[in-house]
Amino acid sequence: MDRIAAVQVSAFGDVERNRKKAVRYLEAAAERGAELVCFPELFGTPWFLAEAAPDAGGLAEGSDGPLLTLLAEHGARLGVAVVCPFAERLAGGAVANSAAVIDRTGVLQGVYRKVHLPEIDGWREQTAFHPGDAGFPVFQLGGVRVGVQLGWDLFFPEGFRALAVAGAQVVLVPSAAAYASQERWLAMAVSHAVANGMYVVRVNRVGSEAGLDFYGHTFAVRPDGELSAPPIELGEGLLLVDCDPAEVAAARRTWPFLENRRPGQYGSLVTPVATAADRPL
């Protein structure tokens, strides 16, 4: 059984203060027996995506940048793995909305780049980021196999199913959601957990920035669709989640949805369809 700490935090405009606070939460999580610590979406920077044409370049860093370097160093010191969302500078100057996965020795295991990008008021991501195009990697962290989905990804079942088929037992969902949409997020997480027999841990931002009220409500759903503990509400804090691979195996035996799939019938799922903008009036 592995213990995951979901860290619900707000962000300062000062990125150095955000980094220092992240280290304090790493230490608090380690003291409580966490083996893996996950932070919210873009937690290290102020929320810059409310602008009509946000420029992420000034806040982006590479995988050897100061935020990842700091958390890798302290994670190794404390013996905890870290999932660190960040604005990632790519080759050629593009930026991705990403999450780095760092193991307990401080080694970067890989990076997930957000596949589904919204372009709505408050979340102008299509103009700020390059979408991920490397699929849905699964990482072995301690005794569990972990996948990551970021924010808007939660509303697309394809990523969760791809991760389940690849062997993921836990999917972490760092997010930055506002507008009191917590019931919708919970309903989606429950559906993914049940349909795929997995833990789904949503780690949300909190605090008021750029005219948005990030409401927290960090939660964890077990493979049977039940909450593992009451969600964190509006304040900062840690949610501790004990993830047992035996519960994943039991759920998948009892409800063998993955076994009963018929991939040969799903060809239309990968056929491009017209968007609303393409359809005639």
N, C-alpha and C positions, 0 to 999 in steps of 0.2 A: 504494500500500500504506500502510495506517495502522497505527501501533503503539499498542496498548492496554496500559495497566498496571492489573492487578488487584491491589488493595491488601488484603492479609490482615492484619487488626489485631484486637487486643483492646480493650475499653473500660474506662475508669476510672469510678468513681462521680462524679468531678468532670468535668462536661461541658466546662469551660474547658480542662482538660488534654487532653481528646479533640480539641478543635478545634486546639490547638497541634500535637498529634501529626499530625493530618491535613495541616496545612500542610507539615510536615517531609516527609511521604510524597509530597505533590505535588511538592516541590522535587526529591526523589530520583528520582521518575518522569520529570520533565522532563529531568534530567541524563542519563537513559538513553534519551532520544529519544522518550518517550511523547507522543502527541498527544491521547489520551483517557485519563482516569484514573477508575476505578470503585471505590467503597468498598463494604463489606458492609452488610447490612440493619441499619438502626437503629444504625449504628456510633457515632454521636455521643452516645448515652445508655447508662446502665447497663441491663442486661436486666431489665425490670420486668414482663414478661408471664407470669412463673411464678405470679403470684398468681391466686387464683380469680376476682377481679373487679378487674382492674388499672385504675388511673386514669391515663390517658395525658395528661390535660389539662395537668398541671404540667410535662411534658417536651416538649409540642408547641410548634411555632412556625409562623408564616406563611412564605410564600415570600420575604418580605423580612426574615426573622429573622436572628439573629447567625451561625448556621452557614452558611447559604447565602450571606449577604453576604460572609463571610470567604473562602469558597472561590471565589466568583465573582471577588472582587478579586485573589486570588493566582493563580487560573487565568489571568486576563487578563494579569497581570504575567509569567507564565511561558509564555503562549501555548498552554495546554492546555485542552481541554474536560473537564468533570467530570460524572460521574453520582453524585449525592449522595442516598442514602436518608435519610429523616428522618420523624419523627412530625409530620404536617402538621395545623395547626389550620385547620379549615374554617369557613365562615360558619355562624353559629348555635351554635357551640361544639363541634360534632362533630370527631373526629380521624380521619385516614386514615393508613395505613401507605404511605408514598409514596416516590418517587424523583424528584428534580429533575434536569433535563437542562440543563446550562449550556454554552454554546459557548465557543470559544477567546477571544472578546472579552469574556467575562463576562456575556453576555446570556442570560437564562433563556428557553430554547426551549419549555419545557413541563414538565408533571409527569405521571408515570404513578402511578396509585393502585391498590394491590394489589386484584385482583378476587376471588381465592380466599383466604378467611381460615380458618385452622384454629381449632378449639376443643378442644385436647387438653392433657394435663398438660405444663406448661412453656411452652405457646404459647397463651395465652388471648386470642386476637385478636378473636374475634367479639364479646366483651364490651367490648373496648377501642377497636375501630376501626369506622368506617363503610366498607363495601366500595366499591371503585371501580365506577363505573357509566358511565364515559366511553369504554369500549373499550380498544383497544390501539394507541396512537399510534406512529408511526415518525418518527425524527428524522434529518435529514441533518447529520452531524458530520464535517467534513473530506471525505474521499473515500469514506466508507461510510455506509450507511443503517442506523440502529441502533434496536432495540426493547429494552424492559425487561420482565422478569418478576421478581417478588419471592418468594423463598422457596417457600412451598407451591404457588405458581403452576406450578412445574416439573412437578408431577404431573398437569397438565391439558393435553392436547395441543391443545385448541381455541385457546388464546392464541398458541402458536407458529405454528400454521397461519394464523391471522388475520394475524399479523405478516408471515409469508412472502408471503401473497397481497398484502399492502399494500406489499411491496418490501423488507422488512428483509433485510439481508445478515448482520448480527450481532445476536444477542440476548444481553444481559447479564443475569445472574441473581444479584443480591446476595442472600445468604441468612444464616441464623443457625441452623445445624443442629448437633445433638449426637447422642449415642448411637451413635457409630461407624457411621453409616448411609451412609458414603461410596460403597460399591459400588452401592447403589440409586440414589443421586443421579447417579452416573456413567452407569449404564445408561439412565436416563431422558434425560440430556443427549445421549448418543450417538444414541438413537432420534430425538430431535427434529432433531439435526444432519443425519442421513441422510435422514429423511423430507421435510425441507424444504430441503435443500441450503444450509445456513447454518453460520456459526460460533456456538457456544454457549459462553459464558464464565461459569463459576460462581465467585462471589467470596464466600467464607465467612468468618464470624466465627471468632475463636479466643480461648481463655482460659476460665477457670472462673468462673461467676457463677450465683448463685441456685440452686445445686445442680445445674447443668448444665455439662458439659464440651464446649464448642464446639471441634470438632476440626480446623478449617481445611480442608485438602485442596482448596484452590483449584485449578481446572483450566480448560483450554480445549480444546474439541473442534473440529476442522476440519470442513468440509462433507463430507469423505469418511468421517467417523466416527472418525478417528484423533486421539489426543492431539497437540497442537501442541508440548508440552514436558512433562517430568515435573511432576506437581502439587507445590505447596508442601505440606509436611506440617504439623507441629504448631506451628511457630513463626510469628512475624510475618515479613512479607516482601512482595516484589513479584514478580508473575508477568508477564512481558512477552510479549505476543501480537501477532505481525505478521499482520494481516488483509488478504488480497488479494481484491478483488472479482472478479478473473479466475478465482480458484479457485471462487467461488460460481457464476459463470456456467458453468464447465466441469462442475461437479457436477450442475447442473440440466439441462445438455444430455445428459450421460451417463445420468443417472437422472431422466427427466422426470416425476417424480411429480406436480408441480404442474400440468403440462400435461395429464396423464391423469385429472385429477379429474373427477367427475361430480356437480356440486353439486345438480342436480335430484333426485338420489337420497338426499340427506342430510337431508331434512326432519325425520326423527325425532330428529335431534341437537339440535334447538331446541324440542322438545316436552317440557314439564316431566314428570318422572317422580316417583313416590312415593319418599320417603326411607324409610330403615329404620324411623324412628319412626312413619311413616304406615301401614306395612303391618300387617295383622292378624296376631296370633300364631297 
